[in-house]
Amino acid sequence: MKKEYDFSAAKRGSVIQQPGKTRITMYLDNDVLEDFRERADSSGSGYQTMINEALREYLHKKQEPVSETTLRKVVREELERVALH
């Protein structure tokens, strides 16, 4: 290393902060992460970018209220599932 390098004001951490991005730690199921990594490898993009795009797409979907018919169907399915155990 050259002697003229001065690291006295250096800070630990990421070299370049990404504007508009926040570093977080989160837990994902192994199979979900592996799926994103495989898809990223085959498409040539980063898996974190793909996860971000998937989350953004989900958040922009129009959330419609649950209808009575749908609610009844779900309750019926859950009651059947519980009754089997």
Backbone bond lengths (Angstrom), bond angles and torsions (degrees), N, CA, C in turn:
res aa  C-N    CA-C-N  psi(-1)  N-CA   C-N-CA  omega(-1)  CA-C   N-CA-C  phi
1 M - - - 1.443 - - 1.523 108.21 -
2 K 1.312 116.30 142.50 1.463 120.36 -179.05 1.517 110.87 -73.01
3 K 1.303 116.64 146.85 1.462 121.85 -179.12 1.522 112.59 -70.77
4 E 1.340 118.83 -22.16 1.461 120.64 -176.74 1.536 113.86 -78.67
5 Y 1.333 118.06 -7.88 1.455 120.65 175.99 1.527 109.38 -71.30
6 D 1.323 115.61 130.28 1.468 120.36 -179.64 1.521 108.75 -118.07
7 F 1.311 116.89 110.06 1.451 122.25 179.92 1.523 112.19 -104.05
8 S 1.320 117.70 17.64 1.464 120.31 -176.36 1.530 112.42 -65.60
9 A 1.324 118.51 -26.99 1.469 121.66 -179.90 1.536 111.23 -104.42
10 A 1.320 115.93 11.33 1.468 119.85 -177.77 1.519 111.31 -70.68
11 K 1.334 115.14 151.68 1.459 121.66 177.79 1.511 108.27 -125.20
12 R 1.335 116.63 147.40 1.452 121.01 175.66 1.523 109.26 -78.28
13 G 1.285 116.08 153.15 1.455 120.22 176.04 1.510 111.24 131.08
14 S 1.325 115.67 -168.50 1.449 119.46 -179.04 1.520 109.98 -65.79
15 V 1.304 114.83 144.70 1.454 120.42 -175.80 1.520 110.77 -68.71
16 I 1.301 116.09 -48.34 1.468 120.64 -178.12 1.525 108.33 -125.06
17 Q 1.317 117.09 119.22 1.459 119.72 176.53 1.519 108.85 -76.32
18 Q 1.312 115.65 140.15 1.454 121.39 179.85 1.524 109.37 -89.16
19 P 1.332 118.98 118.18 1.467 119.42 178.56 1.529 110.84 -63.85
20 G 1.322 115.24 135.51 1.457 120.60 179.08 1.516 113.41 80.62
21 K 1.317 117.86 8.73 1.463 122.20 -179.41 1.520 108.95 -124.18
22 T 1.330 116.54 149.75 1.453 122.87 177.31 1.522 108.47 -128.05
23 R 1.309 116.40 130.02 1.458 121.09 177.66 1.528 108.26 -78.90
24 I 1.340 116.06 128.45 1.466 121.11 177.94 1.523 109.29 -133.96
25 T 1.297 115.41 165.07 1.454 121.41 170.95 1.511 106.76 -116.18
26 M 1.322 116.39 129.34 1.450 119.86 178.00 1.516 109.16 -145.08
27 Y 1.312 115.48 155.81 1.454 121.48 178.76 1.517 109.73 -99.96
28 L 1.328 115.95 129.95 1.456 122.59 175.22 1.523 107.47 -120.94
29 D 1.313 116.89 150.06 1.453 120.34 174.93 1.531 108.58 -62.22
30 N 1.331 116.06 142.12 1.464 120.89 -177.16 1.524 112.44 -56.34
31 D 1.342 116.53 -41.80 1.460 119.33 -178.18 1.524 111.95 -66.49
32 V 1.326 116.91 -35.08 1.467 120.79 178.91 1.522 109.71 -67.04
33 L 1.328 116.25 -47.13 1.456 120.49 -179.55 1.524 110.91 -63.22
34 E 1.319 117.04 -43.31 1.459 120.50 179.63 1.527 110.97 -62.15
35 D 1.321 117.26 -39.60 1.466 121.33 178.12 1.527 110.30 -61.61
36 F 1.334 116.91 -45.86 1.463 119.76 178.63 1.523 111.07 -63.41
37 R 1.329 117.83 -40.07 1.468 120.85 179.92 1.527 111.11 -64.59
38 E 1.335 116.39 -42.53 1.467 119.94 178.44 1.526 110.93 -63.56
39 R 1.322 116.27 -44.28 1.469 119.77 179.11 1.524 110.94 -63.79
40 A 1.316 116.43 -39.35 1.460 120.59 179.70 1.531 110.42 -65.50
41 D 1.326 116.94 -42.54 1.460 120.36 178.72 1.522 111.50 -60.66
42 S 1.333 116.63 -42.62 1.463 119.53 -177.58 1.528 112.55 -74.43
43 S 1.332 117.39 -24.94 1.465 119.40 -179.14 1.529 112.88 -96.44
44 G 1.341 116.04 -13.90 1.460 119.09 179.11 1.519 114.01 83.13
45 S 1.330 117.43 14.68 1.474 120.08 177.36 1.522 108.88 -114.95
46 G 1.321 116.64 174.79 1.455 120.63 -178.89 1.520 111.82 -84.30
47 Y 1.323 115.88 145.52 1.459 119.15 -178.15 1.521 111.75 -69.08
48 Q 1.334 117.79 -32.62 1.466 119.83 178.42 1.527 110.40 -66.66
49 T 1.322 116.22 -37.39 1.466 120.43 176.42 1.521 110.11 -63.27
50 M 1.323 116.57 -41.71 1.469 120.23 179.66 1.526 111.43 -65.39
51 I 1.334 117.49 -40.01 1.458 120.81 177.97 1.524 109.21 -63.81
52 N 1.331 117.29 -43.08 1.462 121.21 178.96 1.530 110.84 -61.04
53 E 1.333 116.62 -43.42 1.467 120.39 179.02 1.530 111.39 -64.63
54 A 1.338 117.28 -39.11 1.464 120.69 179.08 1.525 110.71 -65.04
55 L 1.328 116.64 -42.01 1.468 120.10 177.65 1.518 111.33 -64.47
56 R 1.326 116.52 -42.55 1.470 120.68 179.42 1.528 110.71 -62.39
57 E 1.336 116.48 -43.66 1.472 120.43 178.69 1.526 110.62 -61.06
58 Y 1.322 116.73 -44.11 1.464 120.61 179.02 1.525 111.07 -61.24
59 L 1.326 116.79 -43.88 1.465 120.30 -177.78 1.523 112.83 -66.86
60 H 1.334 117.17 -26.45 1.458 119.78 -178.19 1.526 113.29 -90.37
61 K 1.337 116.37 -5.13 1.462 118.44 176.31 1.526 108.60 -68.02
62 K 1.291 114.75 141.43 1.465 119.32 178.86 1.522 108.44 -73.63
63 Q 1.305 115.54 120.57 1.459 121.16 179.72 1.531 108.70 -89.27
64 E 1.314 115.44 111.27 1.457 120.04 179.42 1.520 108.93 -93.22
65 P 1.337 117.39 145.19 1.465 119.62 179.14 1.530 110.62 -62.96
66 V 1.315 115.48 151.10 1.458 121.08 -179.81 1.525 108.64 -73.91
67 S 1.324 115.49 128.98 1.462 120.02 179.60 1.530 109.41 -80.29
68 E 1.301 115.44 162.94 1.458 120.70 178.30 1.528 110.44 -61.53
69 T 1.309 116.53 -39.12 1.464 121.22 -179.89 1.531 110.75 -62.43
70 T 1.325 116.32 -45.83 1.466 120.72 179.48 1.519 110.61 -64.29
71 L 1.313 116.67 -42.79 1.463 121.01 -179.82 1.525 110.70 -61.51
72 R 1.330 116.71 -44.84 1.464 120.67 179.18 1.537 110.63 -61.79
73 K 1.329 116.49 -41.09 1.466 120.92 179.84 1.530 110.26 -62.30
74 V 1.320 117.36 -46.00 1.461 121.60 -179.22 1.523 110.77 -63.53
75 V 1.324 116.99 -45.00 1.466 120.62 179.80 1.526 109.81 -61.39
76 R 1.333 117.44 -43.89 1.455 121.48 178.90 1.528 111.18 -60.03
77 E 1.340 116.82 -45.70 1.466 121.31 -179.98 1.527 111.04 -62.85
78 E 1.314 116.89 -41.96 1.464 120.49 -179.64 1.519 111.56 -67.78
79 L 1.334 116.82 -39.53 1.465 119.89 177.74 1.528 110.90 -63.34
80 E 1.316 116.59 -39.84 1.468 120.62 177.42 1.517 110.03 -64.41
81 R 1.312 116.85 -43.07 1.464 121.29 -178.55 1.532 110.53 -63.46
82 V 1.324 116.99 -43.65 1.455 120.87 -179.72 1.526 110.60 -68.50
83 A 1.307 117.78 -37.49 1.452 122.09 -179.25 1.531 111.53 -64.84
84 L 1.317 117.43 -27.52 1.467 121.72 -179.64 1.528 112.45 -76.11
85 H 1.319 117.12 -18.22 1.477 120.46 -177.12 1.458 110.34 -98.13
